[in-house]
Amino acid sequence: MKNLLILSIAFLFIISCGKGGGGTNPPTIEEQILENLNIAWTFFEQAQYDSSEYYFDRVLALRTNEPRGQIGKGWSKLLVEDSDFSNIETLFESAMADENLKNDLMAGLAIVNNVQKKYGDAADYVDQLLTAVSTYVFSHKTDINYQDLLVIQAHSYFYNKQFDNAYESILELTTDYIFDPADKLSWVVDGDTYPSYEGAISAVLAKVSDQYKSF
């Protein structure tokens, strides 16, 4: 009888533990990922990009192909000097499977392609993004927005010798300078007349770059 009582008490103890009576369950993988993502983006928004990359790497250690970790690591690397832009491009492209991240990914791809002198691709990414969201603002760094991307697009068109397209992108930013490709008398920027249409565009491009580009 005594042994039966002991077994009954032990059985009740096991049941109570199974229902959470004093025991704690370890965090799930998804909970760990969310915790690290929150920490990572907090560091990112404080411009502490080495620290944010460290926590995005922790996300990717928990789930190798996690798009939220890939985009975060990509942006963290993009905003520091001496970055491996080819690797960043791969991270962004790998994360494109997540439709919720698509806009921020296209913005990143526009920048990284421009830096790598893939000007046609850079301009196309800006066009796709601004067609979908004309007043785009980056989710985690609001001073990166559609104006920065129009500057990127204008640069990309200019370096691809698509001067009319570059000028159209500039006109989305300012209408203070109106040029006629066929009229050299119109190639005037702040009182200076330029010997070529593309020279006048280059001068305005330098001005809007200083005014709008925030990275």
KEMIRO-383804 format. One record per atom (N, C-alpha, C): residue in one letter; residue number from 1; x, y, z. Coordinates in steps of 0.02 Angstrom, whole numbers, always signed. Layout:
<A NUM <X Y Z>>;
...
***
This chain:
<M 1 <+42 -60 +0>>;
<M 1 <+0 +0 +0>>;
<M 1 <+44 +62 +0>>;
<K 2 <+97 +60 +41>>;
<K 2 <+142 +117 +45>>;
<K 2 <+175 +130 -22>>;
<N 3 <+197 +75 -55>>;
<N 3 <+229 +83 -121>>;
<N 3 <+181 +111 -172>>;
<L 4 <+118 +91 -167>>;
<L 4 <+68 +116 -214>>;
<L 4 <+57 +191 -205>>;
<L 5 <+58 +214 -143>>;
<L 5 <+50 +285 -129>>;
<L 5 <+108 +325 -157>>;
<I 6 <+169 +299 -148>>;
<I 6 <+228 +333 -174>>;
<I 6 <+225 +339 -250>>;
<L 7 <+204 +285 -283>>;
<L 7 <+199 +285 -356>>;
<L 7 <+146 +335 -380>>;
<S 8 <+92 +340 -342>>;
<S 8 <+38 +386 -360>>;
<S 8 <+61 +458 -356>>;
<I 9 <+98 +473 -302>>;
<I 9 <+125 +542 -293>>;
<I 9 <+174 +558 -349>>;
<A 10 <+217 +510 -366>>;
<A 10 <+266 +520 -419>>;
<A 10 <+231 +532 -486>>;
<F 11 <+178 +495 -498>>;
<F 11 <+140 +502 -560>>;
<F 11 <+109 +571 -566>>;
<L 12 <+80 +594 -510>>;
<L 12 <+50 +661 -510>>;
<L 12 <+102 +716 -521>>;
<F 13 <+161 +706 -493>>;
<F 13 <+216 +755 -502>>;
<F 13 <+237 +760 -574>>;
<I 14 <+242 +701 -607>>;
<I 14 <+261 +700 -678>>;
<I 14 <+209 +736 -720>>;
<I 15 <+145 +724 -706>>;
<I 15 <+91 +756 -743>>;
<I 15 <+94 +832 -734>>;
<S 16 <+105 +854 -672>>;
<S 16 <+105 +926 -658>>;
<S 16 <+164 +960 -693>>;
<C 17 <+221 +927 -696>>;
<C 17 <+279 +954 -732>>;
<C 17 <+264 +959 -807>>;
<G 18 <+231 +908 -833>>;
<G 18 <+214 +908 -904>>;
<G 18 <+167 +964 -922>>;
<K 19 <+127 +989 -874>>;
<K 19 <+81 +1044 -887>>;
<K 19 <+113 +1112 -874>>;
<G 20 <+179 +1112 -861>>;
<G 20 <+212 +1176 -851>>;
<G 20 <+216 +1197 -779>>;
<G 21 <+203 +1152 -733>>;
<G 21 <+205 +1169 -663>>;
<G 21 <+276 +1177 -638>>;
<G 22 <+304 +1235 -648>>;
<G 22 <+372 +1250 -625>>;
<G 22 <+425 +1238 -678>>;
<G 23 <+409 +1203 -732>>;
<G 23 <+459 +1192 -784>>;
<G 23 <+456 +1247 -836>>;
<T 24 <+511 +1259 -872>>;
<T 24 <+513 +1310 -925>>;
<T 24 <+536 +1277 -989>>;
<N 25 <+500 +1290 -1044>>;
<N 25 <+519 +1263 -1108>>;
<N 25 <+571 +1308 -1141>>;
<P 26 <+621 +1279 -1173>>;
<P 26 <+671 +1320 -1208>>;
<P 26 <+638 +1356 -1266>>;
<P 27 <+664 +1415 -1285>>;
<P 27 <+634 +1452 -1341>>;
<P 27 <+640 +1412 -1406>>;
<T 28 <+589 +1419 -1447>>;
<T 28 <+590 +1385 -1512>>;
<T 28 <+641 +1419 -1558>>;
<I 29 <+656 +1387 -1614>>;
<I 29 <+701 +1417 -1664>>;
<I 29 <+674 +1484 -1688>>;
<E 30 <+608 +1485 -1702>>;
<E 30 <+578 +1548 -1726>>;
<E 30 <+582 +1603 -1674>>;
<E 31 <+573 +1586 -1611>>;
<E 31 <+579 +1637 -1558>>;
<E 31 <+650 +1663 -1553>>;
<Q 32 <+699 +1619 -1560>>;
<Q 32 <+769 +1640 -1559>>;
<Q 32 <+785 +1685 -1619>>;
<I 33 <+758 +1667 -1677>>;
<I 33 <+769 +1707 -1737>>;
<I 33 <+740 +1777 -1727>>;
<L 34 <+679 +1781 -1702>>;
<L 34 <+647 +1846 -1693>>;
<L 34 <+685 +1889 -1643>>;
<E 35 <+709 +1858 -1589>>;
<E 35 <+747 +1895 -1539>>;
<E 35 <+811 +1924 -1570>>;
<N 36 <+847 +1884 -1608>>;
<N 36 <+909 +1907 -1640>>;
<N 36 <+895 +1959 -1694>>;
<L 37 <+840 +1951 -1730>>;
<L 37 <+822 +2002 -1781>>;
<L 37 <+808 +2069 -1748>>;
<N 38 <+772 +2068 -1693>>;
<N 38 <+756 +2131 -1658>>;
<N 38 <+819 +2166 -1635>>;
<I 39 <+866 +2128 -1607>>;
<I 39 <+929 +2157 -1584>>;
<I 39 <+969 +2183 -1643>>;
<A 40 <+971 +2144 -1697>>;
<A 40 <+1010 +2163 -1756>>;
<A 40 <+985 +2228 -1787>>;
<W 41 <+919 +2234 -1797>>;
<W 41 <+892 +2294 -1827>>;
<W 41 <+899 +2355 -1781>>;
<T 42 <+897 +2343 -1715>>;
<T 42 <+909 +2399 -1668>>;
<T 42 <+980 +2426 -1678>>;
<F 43 <+1029 +2382 -1682>>;
<F 43 <+1098 +2405 -1695>>;
<F 43 <+1103 +2438 -1763>>;
<F 44 <+1069 +2410 -1813>>;
<F 44 <+1071 +2438 -1881>>;
<F 44 <+1045 +2510 -1881>>;
<E 45 <+989 +2520 -1849>>;
<E 45 <+958 +2587 -1847>>;
<E 45 <+1000 +2637 -1809>>;
<Q 46 <+1047 +2612 -1768>>;
<Q 46 <+1094 +2655 -1733>>;
<Q 46 <+1160 +2663 -1772>>;
<A 47 <+1161 +2637 -1833>>;
<A 47 <+1219 +2639 -1877>>;
<A 47 <+1279 +2600 -1849>>;
<Q 48 <+1265 +2550 -1807>>;
<Q 48 <+1317 +2505 -1781>>;
<Q 48 <+1316 +2442 -1823>>;
<Y 49 <+1344 +2448 -1883>>;
<Y 49 <+1334 +2396 -1933>>;
<Y 49 <+1373 +2332 -1919>>;
<D 50 <+1430 +2337 -1887>>;
<D 50 <+1467 +2276 -1869>>;
<D 50 <+1427 +2235 -1819>>;
<S 51 <+1397 +2269 -1770>>;
<S 51 <+1357 +2234 -1720>>;
<S 51 <+1294 +2204 -1751>>;
<S 52 <+1262 +2242 -1796>>;
<S 52 <+1201 +2215 -1828>>;
<S 52 <+1218 +2154 -1870>>;
<E 53 <+1274 +2156 -1906>>;
<E 53 <+1294 +2098 -1946>>;
<E 53 <+1305 +2037 -1902>>;
<Y 54 <+1335 +2048 -1843>>;
<Y 54 <+1347 +1992 -1797>>;
<Y 54 <+1281 +1957 -1780>>;
<Y 55 <+1229 +1996 -1765>>;
<Y 55 <+1165 +1965 -1746>>;
<Y 55 <+1128 +1936 -1805>>;
<F 56 <+1136 +1966 -1865>>;
<F 56 <+1107 +1935 -1924>>;
<F 56 <+1142 +1869 -1939>>;
<D 57 <+1207 +1865 -1925>>;
<D 57 <+1243 +1801 -1933>>;
<D 57 <+1215 +1749 -1884>>;
<R 58 <+1196 +1770 -1825>>;
<R 58 <+1166 +1723 -1777>>;
<R 58 <+1100 +1697 -1804>>;
<V 59 <+1062 +1740 -1837>>;
<V 59 <+999 +1718 -1868>>;
<V 59 <+1014 +1665 -1921>>;
<L 60 <+1065 +1678 -1962>>;
<L 60 <+1081 +1631 -2016>>;
<L 60 <+1112 +1567 -1989>>;
<A 61 <+1141 +1569 -1929>>;
<A 61 <+1166 +1508 -1898>>;
<A 61 <+1108 +1464 -1875>>;
<L 62 <+1053 +1496 -1856>>;
<L 62 <+994 +1459 -1834>>;
<L 62 <+955 +1431 -1894>>;
<R 63 <+955 +1470 -1949>>;
<R 63 <+920 +1447 -2010>>;
<R 63 <+958 +1475 -2070>>;
<T 64 <+994 +1431 -2104>>;
<T 64 <+1043 +1452 -2154>>;
<T 64 <+1014 +1497 -2208>>;
<N 65 <+955 +1481 -2233>>;
<N 65 <+927 +1518 -2290>>;
<N 65 <+871 +1565 -2268>>;
<E 66 <+876 +1593 -2209>>;
<E 66 <+824 +1637 -2183>>;
<E 66 <+828 +1705 -2219>>;
<P 67 <+778 +1723 -2260>>;
<P 67 <+780 +1786 -2298>>;
<P 67 <+788 +1848 -2253>>;
<R 68 <+757 +1847 -2194>>;
<R 68 <+761 +1905 -2149>>;
<R 68 <+833 +1915 -2124>>;
<G 69 <+870 +1861 -2117>>;
<G 69 <+940 +1867 -2099>>;
<G 69 <+983 +1888 -2158>>;
<Q 70 <+966 +1863 -2217>>;
<Q 70 <+1005 +1879 -2277>>;
<Q 70 <+999 +1953 -2295>>;
<I 71 <+938 +1980 -2294>>;
<I 71 <+930 +2050 -2311>>;
<I 71 <+964 +2095 -2259>>;
<G 72 <+958 +2076 -2196>>;
<G 72 <+989 +2117 -2144>>;
<G 72 <+1065 +2117 -2149>>;
<K 73 <+1093 +2058 -2160>>;
<K 73 <+1166 +2053 -2167>>;
<K 73 <+1188 +2092 -2230>>;
<G 74 <+1150 +2086 -2284>>;
<G 74 <+1167 +2122 -2345>>;
<G 74 <+1169 +2197 -2335>>;
<W 75 <+1117 +2224 -2304>>;
<W 75 <+1115 +2296 -2292>>;
<W 75 <+1169 +2318 -2242>>;
<S 76 <+1182 +2277 -2192>>;
<S 76 <+1235 +2294 -2143>>;
<S 76 <+1302 +2300 -2178>>;
<K 77 <+1316 +2254 -2224>>;
<K 77 <+1379 +2255 -2260>>;
<K 77 <+1381 +2312 -2311>>;
<L 78 <+1323 +2327 -2340>>;
<L 78 <+1320 +2377 -2393>>;
<L 78 <+1339 +2447 -2368>>;
<L 79 <+1323 +2461 -2305>>;
<L 79 <+1333 +2528 -2279>>;
<L 79 <+1399 +2538 -2243>>;
<V 80 <+1447 +2493 -2253>>;
<V 80 <+1515 +2503 -2227>>;
<V 80 <+1563 +2504 -2286>>;
<E 81 <+1621 +2534 -2275>>;
<E 81 <+1670 +2539 -2329>>;
<E 81 <+1703 +2471 -2341>>;
<D 82 <+1733 +2465 -2400>>;
<D 82 <+1770 +2405 -2419>>;
<D 82 <+1728 +2342 -2415>>;
<S 83 <+1665 +2348 -2438>>;
<S 83 <+1620 +2290 -2436>>;
<S 83 <+1633 +2244 -2495>>;
<D 84 <+1613 +2181 -2485>>;
<D 84 <+1615 +2131 -2539>>;
<D 84 <+1547 +2135 -2575>>;
<F 85 <+1544 +2177 -2626>>;
<F 85 <+1480 +2191 -2657>>;
<F 85 <+1450 +2131 -2693>>;
<S 86 <+1493 +2088 -2720>>;
<S 86 <+1469 +2028 -2752>>;
<S 86 <+1432 +1983 -2702>>;
<N 87 <+1460 +1977 -2643>>;
<N 87 <+1428 +1937 -2590>>;
<N 87 <+1362 +1968 -2568>>;
<I 88 <+1361 +2035 -2563>>;
<I 88 <+1299 +2069 -2544>>;
<I 88 <+1245 +2057 -2596>>;
<E 89 <+1263 +2061 -2659>>;
<E 89 <+1215 +2049 -2713>>;
<E 89 <+1186 +1978 -2707>>;
<T 90 <+1229 +1929 -2691>>;
<T 90 <+1206 +1861 -2684>>;
<T 90 <+1157 +1854 -2625>>;
<L 91 <+1172 +1888 -2569>>;
<L 91 <+1127 +1887 -2511>>;
<L 91 <+1058 +1915 -2530>>;
<F 92 <+1058 +1971 -2565>>;
<F 92 <+994 +2002 -2584>>;
<F 92 <+955 +1958 -2632>>;
<E 93 <+989 +1931 -2681>>;
<E 93 <+955 +1888 -2730>>;
<E 93 <+927 +1825 -2697>>;
<S 94 <+963 +1798 -2648>>;
<S 94 <+939 +1738 -2613>>;
<S 94 <+877 +1752 -2572>>;
<A 95 <+871 +1814 -2548>>;
<A 95 <+814 +1831 -2505>>;
<A 95 <+752 +1850 -2545>>;
<M 96 <+757 +1855 -2611>>;
<M 96 <+701 +1878 -2652>>;
<M 96 <+641 +1831 -2649>>;
<A 97 <+650 +1771 -2623>>;
<A 97 <+594 +1725 -2616>>;
<A 97 <+540 +1751 -2569>>;
<D 98 <+559 +1797 -2524>>;
<D 98 <+512 +1825 -2476>>;
<D 98 <+481 +1889 -2505>>;
<E 99 <+419 +1885 -2527>>;
<E 99 <+386 +1942 -2558>>;
<E 99 <+380 +2002 -2511>>;
<N 100 <+378 +1989 -2446>>;
<N 100 <+371 +2044 -2397>>;
<N 100 <+433 +2088 -2395>>;
<L 101 <+489 +2063 -2418>>;
<L 101 <+552 +2100 -2416>>;
<L 101 <+571 +2130 -2484>>;
<K 102 <+529 +2119 -2533>>;
<K 102 <+548 +2132 -2603>>;
<K 102 <+569 +2205 -2615>>;
<N 103 <+533 +2253 -2587>>;
<N 103 <+548 +2323 -2600>>;
<N 103 <+617 +2342 -2574>>;
<D 104 <+631 +2323 -2511>>;
<D 104 <+696 +2339 -2482>>;
<D 104 <+752 +2302 -2517>>;
<L 105 <+737 +2243 -2543>>;
<L 105 <+787 +2205 -2580>>;
<L 105 <+803 +2238 -2647>>;
<M 106 <+751 +2262 -2682>>;
<M 106 <+763 +2296 -2746>>;
<M 106 <+803 +2360 -2736>>;
<A 107 <+789 +2396 -2682>>;
<A 107 <+828 +2456 -2667>>;
<A 107 <+901 +2438 -2657>>;
<G 108 <+913 +2386 -2617>>;
<G 108 <+982 +2364 -2606>>;
<G 108 <+1016 +2341 -2670>>;
<L 109 <+980 +2304 -2711>>;
<L 109 <+1008 +2280 -2774>>;
<L 109 <+1023 +2337 -2822>>;
<A 110 <+982 +2388 -2822>>;
<A 110 <+996 +2447 -2864>>;
<A 110 <+1062 +2479 -2844>>;
<I 111 <+1072 +2487 -2779>>;
<I 111 <+1133 +2519 -2755>>;
<I 111 <+1194 +2475 -2770>>;
<V 112 <+1190 +2411 -2754>>;
<V 112 <+1248 +2367 -2761>>;
<V 112 <+1266 +2356 -2834>>;
<N 113 <+1216 +2355 -2878>>;
<N 113 <+1231 +2349 -2949>>;
<N 113 <+1263 +2412 -2977>>;
<N 114 <+1240 +2469 -2953>>;
<N 114 <+1271 +2532 -2975>>;
<N 114 <+1344 +2535 -2954>>;
<V 115 <+1358 +2515 -2893>>;
<V 115 <+1427 +2515 -2868>>;
<V 115 <+1471 +2468 -2909>>;
<Q 116 <+1443 +2412 -2932>>;
<Q 116 <+1481 +2364 -2972>>;
<Q 116 <+1481 +2381 -3047>>;
<K 117 <+1455 +2441 -3063>>;
<K 117 <+1453 +2465 -3133>>;
<K 117 <+1408 +2423 -3178>>;
<K 118 <+1359 +2390 -3147>>;
<K 118 <+1308 +2355 -3186>>;
<K 118 <+1249 +2405 -3194>>;
<Y 119 <+1261 +2455 -3235>>;
<Y 119 <+1217 +2512 -3236>>;
<Y 119 <+1147 +2496 -3263>>;
<G 120 <+1143 +2454 -3313>>;
<G 120 <+1078 +2435 -3340>>;
<G 120 <+1035 +2402 -3287>>;
<D 121 <+1064 +2354 -3250>>;
<D 121 <+1027 +2319 -3197>>;
<D 121 <+1007 +2367 -3141>>;
<A 122 <+1053 +2411 -3123>>;
<A 122 <+1038 +2459 -3069>>;
<A 122 <+978 +2503 -3087>>;
<A 123 <+979 +2530 -3148>>;
<A 123 <+923 +2573 -3170>>;
<A 123 <+858 +2534 -3172>>;
<D 124 <+861 +2471 -3194>>;
<D 124 <+800 +2430 -3199>>;
<D 124 <+771 +2416 -3130>>;
<Y 125 <+813 +2403 -3081>>;
<Y 125 <+788 +2390 -3013>>;
<Y 125 <+752 +2452 -2985>>;
<V 126 <+781 +2511 -2997>>;
<V 126 <+749 +2572 -2974>>;
<V 126 <+681 +2580 -3009>>;
<D 127 <+680 +2568 -3074>>;
<D 127 <+618 +2575 -3112>>;
<D 127 <+564 +2527 -3086>>;
<Q 128 <+583 +2465 -3073>>;
<Q 128 <+535 +2416 -3046>>;
<Q 128 <+508 +2438 -2978>>;
<L 129 <+553 +2461 -2935>>;
<L 129 <+534 +2480 -2867>>;
<L 129 <+489 +2541 -2868>>;
<L 130 <+509 +2593 -2904>>;
<L 130 <+470 +2655 -2902>>;
<L 130 <+406 +2651 -2942>>;
<T 131 <+402 +2602 -2988>>;
<T 131 <+338 +2589 -3021>>;
<T 131 <+288 +2560 -2970>>;
<A 132 <+314 +2518 -2925>>;
<A 132 <+272 +2487 -2874>>;
<A 132 <+257 +2535 -2816>>;
<V 133 <+309 +2572 -2795>>;
<V 133 <+303 +2617 -2737>>;
<V 133 <+339 +2682 -2754>>;
<S 134 <+303 +2731 -2779>>;
<S 134 <+335 +2791 -2806>>;
<S 134 <+369 +2833 -2753>>;
<T 135 <+346 +2828 -2691>>;
<T 135 <+377 +2867 -2636>>;
<T 135 <+410 +2819 -2586>>;
<Y 136 <+447 +2773 -2611>>;
<Y 136 <+479 +2721 -2569>>;
<Y 136 <+523 +2752 -2515>>;
<V 137 <+520 +2721 -2455>>;
<V 137 <+565 +2737 -2399>>;
<V 137 <+589 +2671 -2369>>;
<F 138 <+654 +2664 -2358>>;
<F 138 <+681 +2603 -2330>>;
<F 138 <+656 +2592 -2259>>;
<S 139 <+635 +2531 -2245>>;
<S 139 <+601 +2515 -2182>>;
<S 139 <+642 +2532 -2120>>;
<H 140 <+707 +2521 -2123>>;
<H 140 <+748 +2526 -2062>>;
<H 140 <+797 +2584 -2063>>;
<K 141 <+793 +2627 -2114>>;
<K 141 <+836 +2686 -2117>>;
<K 141 <+800 +2736 -2162>>;
<T 142 <+758 +2777 -2132>>;
<T 142 <+710 +2816 -2171>>;
<T 142 <+742 +2872 -2212>>;
<D 143 <+806 +2888 -2200>>;
<D 143 <+838 +2938 -2242>>;
<D 143 <+861 +2908 -2309>>;
<I 144 <+853 +2843 -2318>>;
<I 144 <+863 +2812 -2384>>;
<I 144 <+793 +2805 -2415>>;
<N 145 <+782 +2839 -2471>>;
<N 145 <+715 +2840 -2499>>;
<N 145 <+717 +2846 -2575>>;
<Y 146 <+659 +2859 -2604>>;
<Y 146 <+652 +2861 -2677>>;
<Y 146 <+697 +2915 -2709>>;
<Q 147 <+712 +2968 -2672>>;
<Q 147 <+755 +3021 -2700>>;
<Q 147 <+826 +2995 -2709>>;
<D 148 <+852 +2959 -2659>>;
<D 148 <+918 +2928 -2666>>;
<D 148 <+919 +2881 -2726>>;
<L 149 <+865 +2843 -2735>>;
<L 149 <+864 +2794 -2789>>;
<L 149 <+858 +2828 -2857>>;
<L 150 <+824 +2885 -2861>>;
<L 150 <+823 +2922 -2924>>;
<L 150 <+892 +2948 -2942>>;
<V 151 <+931 +2968 -2891>>;
<V 151 <+1000 +2988 -2903>>;
<V 151 <+1040 +2929 -2929>>;
<I 152 <+1032 +2871 -2897>>;
<I 152 <+1065 +2810 -2921>>;
<I 152 <+1046 +2795 -2993>>;
<Q 153 <+981 +2800 -3008>>;
<Q 153 <+958 +2786 -3076>>;
<Q 153 <+987 +2835 -3126>>;
<A 154 <+986 +2899 -3108>>;
<A 154 <+1014 +2949 -3153>>;
<A 154 <+1088 +2937 -3167>>;
<H 155 <+1126 +2920 -3115>>;
<H 155 <+1197 +2903 -3123>>;
<H 155 <+1204 +2843 -3170>>;
<S 156 <+1163 +2792 -3159>>;
<S 156 <+1169 +2731 -3198>>;
<S 156 <+1155 +2745 -3272>>;
<Y 157 <+1102 +2783 -3286>>;
<Y 157 <+1087 +2800 -3355>>;
<Y 157 <+1144 +2842 -3385>>;
<F 158 <+1169 +2889 -3346>>;
<F 158 <+1222 +2933 -3372>>;
<F 158 <+1284 +2893 -3391>>;
<Y 159 <+1306 +2849 -3347>>;
<Y 159 <+1366 +2810 -3361>>;
<Y 159 <+1354 +2759 -3417>>;
<N 160 <+1291 +2744 -3430>>;
<N 160 <+1274 +2701 -3487>>;
<N 160 <+1263 +2741 -3551>>;
<K 161 <+1277 +2807 -3546>>;
<K 161 <+1270 +2854 -3602>>;
<K 161 <+1198 +2860 -3626>>;
<Q 162 <+1151 +2848 -3582>>;
<Q 162 <+1080 +2859 -3596>>;
<Q 162 <+1060 +2926 -3567>>;
<F 163 <+1084 +2979 -3599>>;
<F 163 <+1080 +3046 -3569>>;
<F 163 <+1008 +3071 -3562>>;
<D 164 <+965 +3056 -3611>>;
<D 164 <+895 +3077 -3605>>;
<D 164 <+862 +3044 -3545>>;
<N 165 <+875 +2980 -3535>>;
<N 165 <+846 +2944 -3477>>;
<N 165 <+873 +2972 -3412>>;
<A 166 <+938 +2988 -3411>>;
<A 166 <+968 +3018 -3350>>;
<A 166 <+933 +3084 -3334>>;
<Y 167 <+921 +3123 -3386>>;
<Y 167 <+889 +3188 -3376>>;
<Y 167 <+817 +3180 -3351>>;
<E 168 <+782 +3129 -3376>>;
<E 168 <+714 +3116 -3353>>;
<E 168 <+713 +3099 -3278>>;
<S 169 <+762 +3059 -3256>>;
<S 169 <+767 +3043 -3184>>;
<S 169 <+781 +3106 -3143>>;
<I 170 <+824 +3150 -3169>>;
<I 170 <+839 +3213 -3135>>;
<I 170 <+777 +3256 -3128>>;
<L 171 <+736 +3257 -3181>>;
<L 171 <+676 +3298 -3179>>;
<L 171 <+626 +3275 -3127>>;
<E 172 <+631 +3212 -3105>>;
<E 172 <+590 +3187 -3050>>;
<E 172 <+612 +3218 -2983>>;
<L 173 <+673 +3245 -2982>>;
<L 173 <+701 +3274 -2922>>;
<L 173 <+698 +3350 -2922>>;
<T 174 <+708 +3379 -2980>>;
<T 174 <+707 +3452 -2986>>;
<T 174 <+690 +3473 -3057>>;
<T 175 <+651 +3526 -3062>>;
<T 175 <+636 +3556 -3128>>;
<T 175 <+668 +3625 -3135>>;
<D 176 <+719 +3636 -3095>>;
<D 176 <+753 +3701 -3097>>;
<D 176 <+797 +3710 -3159>>;
<Y 177 <+812 +3655 -3192>>;
<Y 177 <+857 +3657 -3250>>;
<Y 177 <+823 +3623 -3309>>;
<I 178 <+804 +3663 -3357>>;
<I 178 <+768 +3638 -3415>>;
<I 178 <+814 +3642 -3476>>;
<F 179 <+831 +3585 -3504>>;
<F 179 <+877 +3581 -3560>>;
<F 179 <+841 +3556 -3623>>;
<D 180 <+862 +3582 -3680>>;
<D 180 <+842 +3556 -3745>>;
<D 180 <+904 +3525 -3777>>;
<P 181 <+903 +3460 -3790>>;
<P 181 <+963 +3428 -3818>>;
<P 181 <+988 +3461 -3882>>;
<A 182 <+943 +3493 -3919>>;
<A 182 <+961 +3522 -3983>>;
<A 182 <+979 +3597 -3978>>;
<D 183 <+973 +3625 -3919>>;
<D 183 <+984 +3697 -3910>>;
<D 183 <+1040 +3710 -3860>>;
<K 184 <+1099 +3725 -3885>>;
<K 184 <+1156 +3735 -3840>>;
<K 184 <+1147 +3795 -3794>>;
<L 185 <+1104 +3841 -3813>>;
<L 185 <+1092 +3900 -3769>>;
<L 185 <+1055 +3881 -3706>>;
<S 186 <+1025 +3822 -3705>>;
<S 186 <+987 +3799 -3646>>;
<S 186 <+1030 +3761 -3596>>;
<W 187 <+1092 +3747 -3614>>;
<W 187 <+1134 +3705 -3571>>;
<W 187 <+1167 +3747 -3517>>;
<V 188 <+1127 +3778 -3477>>;
<V 188 <+1150 +3826 -3427>>;
<V 188 <+1134 +3800 -3357>>;
<V 189 <+1184 +3799 -3313>>;
<V 189 <+1175 +3778 -3244>>;
<V 189 <+1204 +3832 -3199>>;
<D 190 <+1161 +3865 -3161>>;
<D 190 <+1182 +3918 -3114>>;
<D 190 <+1226 +3970 -3148>>;
<G 191 <+1205 +3991 -3207>>;
<G 191 <+1241 +4044 -3242>>;
<G 191 <+1298 +4022 -3286>>;
<D 192 <+1317 +3959 -3281>>;
<D 192 <+1372 +3932 -3323>>;
<D 192 <+1343 +3894 -3382>>;
<T 193 <+1366 +3912 -3442>>;
<T 193 <+1344 +3877 -3502>>;
<T 193 <+1394 +3821 -3518>>;
<Y 194 <+1368 +3760 -3529>>;
<Y 194 <+1411 +3702 -3541>>;
<Y 194 <+1416 +3688 -3616>>;
<P 195 <+1473 +3662 -3637>>;
<P 195 <+1483 +3651 -3709>>;
<P 195 <+1445 +3592 -3738>>;
<S 196 <+1415 +3551 -3694>>;
<S 196 <+1377 +3493 -3718>>;
<S 196 <+1317 +3480 -3673>>;
<Y 197 <+1269 +3447 -3703>>;
<Y 197 <+1208 +3427 -3667>>;
<Y 197 <+1225 +3382 -3608>>;
<E 198 <+1268 +3332 -3620>>;
<E 198 <+1286 +3286 -3566>>;
<E 198 <+1327 +3320 -3512>>;
<G 199 <+1366 +3372 -3531>>;
<G 199 <+1403 +3410 -3481>>;
<G 199 <+1356 +3447 -3433>>;
<A 200 <+1303 +3475 -3460>>;
<A 200 <+1254 +3510 -3419>>;
<A 200 <+1218 +3460 -3372>>;
<I 201 <+1201 +3402 -3400>>;
<I 201 <+1169 +3350 -3358>>;
<I 201 <+1216 +3328 -3302>>;
<S 202 <+1280 +3320 -3318>>;
<S 202 <+1328 +3299 -3268>>;
<S 202 <+1332 +3350 -3211>>;
<A 203 <+1329 +3415 -3228>>;
<A 203 <+1333 +3467 -3177>>;
<A 203 <+1272 +3464 -3131>>;
<V 204 <+1213 +3453 -3159>>;
<V 204 <+1153 +3449 -3117>>;
<V 204 <+1154 +3384 -3077>>;
<L 205 <+1179 +3331 -3106>>;
<L 205 <+1184 +3268 -3071>>;
<L 205 <+1228 +3275 -3009>>;
<A 206 <+1282 +3312 -3014>>;
<A 206 <+1324 +3324 -2956>>;
<A 206 <+1286 +3361 -2902>>;
<K 207 <+1245 +3409 -2922>>;
<K 207 <+1207 +3448 -2874>>;
<K 207 <+1155 +3406 -2838>>;
<V 208 <+1117 +3366 -2875>>;
<V 208 <+1065 +3325 -2842>>;
<V 208 <+1096 +3269 -2801>>;
<S 209 <+1155 +3247 -2820>>;
<S 209 <+1190 +3197 -2779>>;
<S 209 <+1207 +3225 -2711>>;
<D 210 <+1231 +3286 -2709>>;
<D 210 <+1247 +3319 -2645>>;
<D 210 <+1184 +3332 -2605>>;
<Q 211 <+1129 +3346 -2638>>;
<Q 211 <+1068 +3365 -2604>>;
<Q 211 <+1030 +3305 -2576>>;
<Y 212 <+1028 +3250 -2615>>;
<Y 212 <+983 +3196 -2596>>;
<Y 212 <+1017 +3132 -2574>>;
<K 213 <+1074 +3115 -2601>>;
<K 213 <+1103 +3050 -2586>>;
<K 213 <+1126 +3047 -2513>>;
<S 214 <+1101 +2999 -2475>>;
<S 214 <+1111 +3000 -2402>>;
<S 214 <+1156 +2943 -2377>>;
<F 215 <+1192 +2910 -2423>>;
<F 215 <+1236 +2856 -2400>>;
<F 215 <+1298 +2854 -2443>>;
***
